[in-house]
Amino acid sequence: MKIIDIIHKDAILTDLIARDKKTVIQEMAIPAATILKVDLSEIIKVLLDRERLGSTGIGRGIAIPHGKLKSIEFPFLGLGISRKGVEFDSLDGMSAHLFFLLITPEQSTGTHLKVLSQIARILKNDVFKNSLLNAHDSQDILSIIQAEEDKQ
């Protein structure tokens, strides 16, 4: 499964307003709830519950808030960019600027782990990461992701 196949154009937020972990999750959950047709509070609860287990801030300016829901049938991926950065309790103590929001069906552990791994792997490429950070709109981001995945 490719990132380009599950990321939703309407869930790409290129200029997050949020300035803390909770509000980043809330801001990114809004389009997710609309697209998935799921109650917003349900998505926020799942994501915050996961954060309580340990931060999804993986370091190097990246966070991957994620969770599973019984009520969905397909994986969902959104992307948010914070130009100023947000303290996200990241492993390296650095602010996060790129946020990939992943929600998968509850019984899809394999898919969930594969997508998390794929996101982490692709973001090790600093040129790709910087291209995302410098993108101006969702179409730019989709083109950058498509081009990177076409190389693999």
Solvent accessible surface area in square Angstrom, and as a share of the most:
residue,aa,sasa,rsa
1,M,118,0.53
2,K,87,0.37
3,I,2,0.01
4,I,35,0.18
5,D,101,0.52
6,I,12,0.06
7,I,15,0.08
8,H,52,0.23
9,K,103,0.44
10,D,111,0.57
11,A,2,0.02
12,I,14,0.07
13,L,44,0.22
14,T,27,0.16
15,D,98,0.51
16,L,2,0.01
17,I,140,0.71
18,A,8,0.07
19,R,119,0.44
20,D,68,0.35
21,K,35,0.15
22,K,108,0.46
23,T,52,0.30
24,V,0,0.00
25,I,0,0.00
26,Q,58,0.26
27,E,39,0.17
28,M,3,0.01
29,A,0,0.00
30,I,98,0.50
31,P,22,0.14
32,A,0,0.00
33,A,12,0.09
34,T,99,0.58
35,I,43,0.22
36,L,16,0.08
37,K,179,0.76
38,V,17,0.10
39,D,88,0.46
40,L,66,0.33
41,S,74,0.48
42,E,64,0.29
43,I,1,0.00
44,I,25,0.13
45,K,126,0.53
46,V,34,0.20
47,L,1,0.01
48,L,27,0.13
49,D,52,0.27
50,R,68,0.25
51,E,16,0.07
52,R,172,0.63
53,L,150,0.75
54,G,33,0.31
55,S,33,0.21
56,T,5,0.03
57,G,0,0.00
58,I,69,0.35
59,G,3,0.03
60,R,106,0.39
61,G,12,0.12
62,I,3,0.01
63,A,0,0.00
64,I,5,0.03
65,P,1,0.00
66,H,21,0.09
67,G,7,0.07
68,K,62,0.26
69,L,5,0.03
70,K,161,0.68
71,S,70,0.45
72,I,11,0.05
73,E,160,0.72
74,F,97,0.40
75,P,21,0.13
76,F,0,0.00
77,L,0,0.00
78,G,1,0.01
79,L,0,0.00
80,G,0,0.00
81,I,1,0.00
82,S,0,0.00
83,R,103,0.38
84,K,153,0.65
85,G,11,0.11
86,V,1,0.01
87,E,98,0.44
88,F,1,0.00
89,D,89,0.46
90,S,10,0.06
91,L,148,0.73
92,D,71,0.37
93,G,55,0.53
94,M,120,0.53
95,S,45,0.29
96,A,0,0.00
97,H,53,0.24
98,L,1,0.00
99,F,0,0.00
100,F,1,0.00
101,L,1,0.00
102,L,0,0.00
103,I,2,0.01
104,T,0,0.00
105,P,21,0.13
106,E,62,0.28
107,Q,159,0.71
108,S,24,0.16
109,T,69,0.40
110,G,44,0.42
111,T,37,0.21
112,H,9,0.04
113,L,107,0.53
114,K,145,0.61
115,V,2,0.01
116,L,29,0.15
117,S,67,0.43
118,Q,23,0.10
119,I,0,0.00
120,A,33,0.26
121,R,122,0.45
122,I,3,0.02
123,L,1,0.00
124,K,143,0.61
125,N,55,0.28
126,D,73,0.38
127,V,115,0.66
128,F,7,0.03
129,K,24,0.10
130,N,72,0.37
131,S,40,0.26
132,L,0,0.00
133,L,43,0.21
134,N,107,0.55
135,A,5,0.04
136,H,153,0.68
137,D,70,0.36
138,S,22,0.14
139,Q,97,0.43
140,D,53,0.28
141,I,0,0.00
142,L,28,0.14
143,S,60,0.39
144,I,40,0.20
145,I,0,0.00
146,Q,71,0.31
147,A,55,0.43
148,E,17,0.07
149,E,3,0.02
150,D,92,0.48
151,K,153,0.65
152,Q,115,0.51
